[in-house]
Amino acid sequence: MNNMKKIYFIGYFILFPIIFLISFFIWTYFIKDFNLFTIIQDCFGILGIYYLITSFLFLRYLPNQNK
């Protein structure tokens, strides 16, 4: 992988999910005062769907950038 693909990978698969995890936890636990177990279920469910869609798009469109 070249340098640009590594940056995309780090952003889509590491950085964005961590930012989402932290912001979702802060918003639902401290501001909306939900149960911790409900927050964990919702957050990991959303991240699972995000990873499926992102993996598909990453494999589908990233190799076309070399052309």
DSSP file (Angstrom, degrees, kcal/mol; ACC not computed):
  #  RESIDUE AA STRUCTURE BP1 BP2  ACC     N-H-->O    O-->H-N    N-H-->O    O-->H-N    TCO  KAPPA ALPHA  PHI   PSI    X-CA   Y-CA   Z-CA
    1    1 A M              0   0    0      0, 0.0     2,-0.0     0, 0.0     0, 0.0   0.000 360.0 360.0 360.0 134.0    0.0    0.0    0.0
    2    2 A N     >  -     0   0    0      1,-0.1     4,-1.8     4,-0.0     5,-0.2  -0.226 360.0 -91.5 -79.9 179.2    1.3    3.4   -0.9
    3    3 A N  H  > S+     0   0    0      1,-0.2     4,-1.8     2,-0.2     5,-0.1   0.863 122.8  51.6 -63.6 -40.0    1.2    6.3    1.5
    4    4 A M  H  > S+     0   0    0      1,-0.2     4,-2.2     2,-0.2    -1,-0.2   0.888 108.9  51.0 -67.2 -38.7   -2.2    7.7    0.5
    5    5 A K  H  > S+     0   0    0      1,-0.2     4,-2.5     2,-0.2    -1,-0.2   0.860 108.1  53.3 -66.5 -34.8   -3.9    4.3    0.9
    6    6 A K  H  X S+     0   0    0     -4,-1.8     4,-2.6     2,-0.2    -1,-0.2   0.892 108.4  49.7 -65.8 -39.1   -2.4    4.0    4.4
    7    7 A I  H  X S+     0   0    0     -4,-1.8     4,-2.3     2,-0.2    -2,-0.2   0.917 111.7  48.3 -65.9 -43.1   -3.8    7.4    5.3
    8    8 A Y  H  X S+     0   0    0     -4,-2.2     4,-3.0     2,-0.2     5,-0.3   0.931 112.5  49.2 -60.3 -45.7   -7.3    6.4    4.0
    9    9 A F  H  X S+     0   0    0     -4,-2.5     4,-2.5     1,-0.2     5,-0.4   0.929 111.9  47.2 -60.9 -47.2   -7.1    3.1    5.9
   10   10 A I  H  X>S+     0   0    0     -4,-2.6     5,-2.9     1,-0.2     4,-1.4   0.904 116.1  45.9 -62.3 -41.2   -6.1    4.8    9.2
   11   11 A G  I  <>S+     0   0    0     -4,-2.3     5,-2.6     3,-0.2    -2,-0.2   0.946 119.5  37.1 -67.1 -48.9   -8.8    7.4    8.8
   12   12 A Y  I  <5S+     0   0    0     -4,-3.0    -2,-0.2    -5,-0.2    -3,-0.2   0.832 128.2  30.3 -76.6 -33.1  -11.7    5.1    7.8
   13   13 A F  I  <5S+     0   0    0     -4,-2.5    -3,-0.2    -5,-0.3    -1,-0.2   0.603 134.3  15.5-106.7 -12.9  -10.9    2.1   10.0
   14   14 A I  I  X5S+     0   0    0     -4,-1.4     4,-1.6    -5,-0.4    -3,-0.2   0.688 123.1  41.4-123.8 -56.0   -9.2    3.5   13.1
   15   15 A L  I  ><S+     0   0    0     -5,-2.9     4,-2.3     2,-0.2     5,-0.2   0.952 115.0  45.1 -69.0 -53.2   -9.6    7.3   13.5
   16   16 A F  H  ><S+     0   0    0     -5,-2.6     4,-2.6    -6,-0.2     5,-0.2   0.905 113.7  49.3 -62.1 -43.9  -13.3    7.8   12.5
   17   17 A P  H  > S+     0   0    0      0, 0.0     4,-2.7     0, 0.0    -1,-0.2   0.889 111.6  49.3 -63.9 -36.0  -14.6    4.8   14.6
   18   18 A I  H  X S+     0   0    0     -4,-1.6     4,-2.4     2,-0.2     5,-0.2   0.918 112.1  48.0 -67.6 -41.8  -12.7    5.9   17.7
   19   19 A I  H  X S+     0   0    0     -4,-2.3     4,-2.5     2,-0.2     5,-0.2   0.913 114.2  47.5 -62.4 -42.4  -14.0    9.5   17.3
   20   20 A F  H  X S+     0   0    0     -4,-2.6     4,-2.9    -5,-0.2     5,-0.3   0.924 111.0  51.4 -64.0 -44.3  -17.6    8.1   16.9
   21   21 A L  H  X S+     0   0    0     -4,-2.7     4,-2.1     1,-0.2    -2,-0.2   0.924 113.9  43.1 -59.5 -47.2  -17.2    5.7   19.9
   22   22 A I  H  X S+     0   0    0     -4,-2.4     4,-2.5     2,-0.2     5,-0.2   0.934 117.3  44.8 -66.5 -46.8  -16.0    8.5   22.2
   23   23 A S  H  X S+     0   0    0     -4,-2.5     4,-2.4    -5,-0.2    -2,-0.2   0.889 113.9  49.7 -68.0 -38.0  -18.6   11.1   21.0
   24   24 A F  H  X S+     0   0    0     -4,-2.9     4,-2.6    -5,-0.2     5,-0.3   0.913 112.7  47.7 -65.6 -42.6  -21.5    8.6   21.1
   25   25 A F  H  X>S+     0   0    0     -4,-2.1     4,-2.4    -5,-0.3     5,-0.6   0.931 113.8  46.4 -64.0 -46.1  -20.6    7.5   24.6
   26   26 A I  I  X>S+     0   0    0     -4,-2.5     4,-1.4    -5,-0.2     5,-1.1   0.925 115.4  46.6 -62.5 -44.1  -20.3   11.0   25.9
   27   27 A W  I  X>S+     0   0    0     -4,-2.4     5,-2.0    -5,-0.2     4,-0.7   0.941 120.7  34.7 -66.2 -48.1  -23.5   12.1   24.3
   28   28 A T  I  <5S+     0   0    0     -4,-2.6     6,-2.5     3,-0.2    -2,-0.2   0.837 124.0  40.1 -81.5 -31.5  -25.7    9.1   25.4
   29   29 A Y  I  <5S+     0   0    0     -4,-2.4    -3,-0.2    -5,-0.3    -2,-0.2   0.920 128.3  24.5 -84.3 -44.9  -24.2    8.5   28.8
   30   30 A F  I  <<S+     0   0    0     -4,-1.4    -3,-0.2    -5,-0.6    -2,-0.1   0.853 132.8  30.4 -91.5 -36.5  -23.6   11.9   30.1
   31   31 A I  I  <<S+     0   0    0     -5,-1.1    -3,-0.2    -4,-0.7    -4,-0.1   0.913 132.2  28.1 -91.9 -48.0  -26.1   14.1   28.3
   32   32 A K  S   <S-     0   0    0     -5,-2.0    -3,-0.2    -6,-0.2    -4,-0.2   0.624  95.5-137.9 -91.0 -12.8  -29.0   11.8   27.6
   33   33 A D        +     0   0    0     -6,-0.3    -4,-0.2     1,-0.1     2,-0.2   0.925  38.9 165.9  59.2  53.8  -28.4    9.5   30.6
   34   34 A F        -     0   0    0     -6,-2.5     2,-0.1     1,-0.1    -1,-0.1  -0.479  44.8 -84.6 -90.6 167.8  -28.9    6.1   29.1
   35   35 A N     >  -     0   0    0     -2,-0.2     4,-1.9     1,-0.1     5,-0.1  -0.461  34.0-127.5 -70.6 143.2  -28.0    2.8   30.5
   36   36 A L  H  > S+     0   0    0      1,-0.2     4,-2.3     2,-0.2     5,-0.2   0.878 107.9  53.2 -63.1 -39.6  -24.4    1.7   29.8
   37   37 A F  H  > S+     0   0    0      1,-0.2     4,-2.1     2,-0.2    -1,-0.2   0.886 108.7  49.9 -64.8 -38.7  -25.4   -1.7   28.4
   38   38 A T  H  > S+     0   0    0      2,-0.2     4,-2.4     1,-0.2     5,-0.2   0.882 109.8  51.6 -65.4 -39.1  -27.8    0.0   25.9
   39   39 A I  H  X S+     0   0    0     -4,-1.9     4,-2.7     2,-0.2     5,-0.2   0.924 109.8  48.8 -63.8 -45.1  -25.1    2.4   24.8
   40   40 A I  H  X S+     0   0    0     -4,-2.3     4,-2.3     2,-0.2     5,-0.3   0.917 112.6  48.1 -63.0 -44.1  -22.6   -0.5   24.2
   41   41 A Q  H  X S+     0   0    0     -4,-2.1     4,-1.8     2,-0.2    -2,-0.2   0.940 115.5  43.7 -61.7 -48.0  -25.1   -2.4   22.1
   42   42 A D  H  X S+     0   0    0     -4,-2.4     4,-2.3     2,-0.2     5,-0.2   0.923 115.0  48.4 -64.2 -45.1  -26.1    0.5   20.0
   43   43 A C  H  X S+     0   0    0     -4,-2.7     4,-2.5    -5,-0.2    -2,-0.2   0.927 114.1  43.9 -65.6 -46.3  -22.6    1.8   19.5
   44   44 A F  H  X S+     0   0    0     -4,-2.3     4,-2.0    -5,-0.2    -1,-0.2   0.814 112.0  54.7 -71.9 -28.3  -21.1   -1.6   18.4
   45   45 A G  H  X S+     0   0    0     -4,-1.8     4,-1.9    -5,-0.3    -2,-0.2   0.927 111.3  44.3 -65.8 -44.6  -24.1   -2.3   16.2
   46   46 A I  H  X S+     0   0    0     -4,-2.3     4,-2.4     1,-0.2    -2,-0.2   0.906 113.9  50.3 -65.6 -42.1  -23.7    1.0   14.4
   47   47 A L  H  X S+     0   0    0     -4,-2.5     4,-2.6     2,-0.2    -1,-0.2   0.859 107.5  54.7 -66.2 -34.0  -19.9    0.4   14.1
   48   48 A G  H  X S+     0   0    0     -4,-2.0     4,-1.9     2,-0.2    -1,-0.2   0.929 110.8  44.3 -63.3 -45.2  -20.4   -3.1   12.8
   49   49 A I  H  X S+     0   0    0     -4,-1.9     4,-2.3     2,-0.2     5,-0.2   0.901 112.8  53.1 -64.8 -40.6  -22.6   -1.8   10.0
   50   50 A Y  H  X S+     0   0    0     -4,-2.4     4,-2.9     1,-0.2     5,-0.2   0.918 108.8  49.2 -59.5 -45.0  -20.1    1.0    9.4
   51   51 A Y  H  X S+     0   0    0     -4,-2.6     4,-2.4     2,-0.2    -1,-0.2   0.875 110.4  50.6 -65.9 -37.4  -17.3   -1.5    9.0
   52   52 A L  H  X S+     0   0    0     -4,-1.9     4,-2.0     2,-0.2    -2,-0.2   0.953 115.6  41.2 -63.5 -49.0  -19.2   -3.7    6.6
   53   53 A I  H  X S+     0   0    0     -4,-2.3     4,-2.4     1,-0.2     5,-0.2   0.918 117.0  48.3 -66.0 -43.5  -20.1   -0.8    4.3
   54   54 A T  H  X S+     0   0    0     -4,-2.9     4,-2.9    -5,-0.2    -1,-0.2   0.886 110.0  52.0 -66.3 -39.0  -16.6    0.8    4.6
   55   55 A S  H  X S+     0   0    0     -4,-2.4     4,-2.3    -5,-0.2     5,-0.2   0.920 110.9  48.0 -63.2 -43.0  -14.9   -2.5    3.9
   56   56 A F  H  X S+     0   0    0     -4,-2.0     4,-2.0    -5,-0.2    -2,-0.2   0.942 115.9  43.1 -62.2 -47.3  -16.9   -3.0    0.8
   57   57 A L  H  X>S+     0   0    0     -4,-2.4     4,-2.7     1,-0.2     5,-0.6   0.875 112.2  54.1 -67.4 -36.4  -16.3    0.6   -0.5
   58   58 A F  H  X5S+     0   0    0     -4,-2.9     4,-1.1     1,-0.2    -1,-0.2   0.913 114.3  40.6 -63.7 -43.0  -12.6    0.4    0.5
   59   59 A L  H  <5S+     0   0    0     -4,-2.3    -1,-0.2    -5,-0.2    -2,-0.2   0.809 119.5  46.4 -75.1 -29.4  -12.1   -2.8   -1.6
   60   60 A R  H  <5S+     0   0    0     -4,-2.0     4,-0.2    -5,-0.2    -2,-0.2   0.913 124.7  22.6 -80.4 -44.7  -14.3   -1.6   -4.5
   61   61 A Y  H  <5S+     0   0    0     -4,-2.7     3,-0.4    -5,-0.2     4,-0.3   0.703 106.9  70.6-103.0 -21.7  -13.1    2.0   -5.1
   62   62 A L  S ><<S+     0   0    0     -4,-1.1     3,-1.6    -5,-0.6     4,-0.3   0.901  94.8  54.2 -69.1 -39.8   -9.6    2.2   -3.7
   63   63 A P  G >  S+     0   0    0      0, 0.0     3,-1.0     0, 0.0    -1,-0.2   0.786 100.5  63.8 -63.7 -22.3   -7.9    0.0   -6.4
   64   64 A N  G >  S+     0   0    0     -3,-0.4     3,-0.9     1,-0.2    -2,-0.2   0.618  85.1  74.9 -74.8 -11.6   -9.4    2.3   -9.0
   65   65 A Q  G <  S+     0   0    0     -3,-1.6    -1,-0.2    -4,-0.3    -3,-0.1   0.676  82.7  67.3 -75.2 -16.0   -7.4    5.3   -7.8
   66   66 A N  G <         0   0    0     -3,-1.0    -1,-0.2    -4,-0.3    -2,-0.1   0.702 360.0 360.0 -75.2 -18.1   -4.2    3.9   -9.3
   67   67 A K    <         0   0    0     -3,-0.9    -1,-0.2    -4,-0.2    -2,-0.1   0.472 360.0 360.0 -81.3 360.0   -5.5    4.4  -12.8
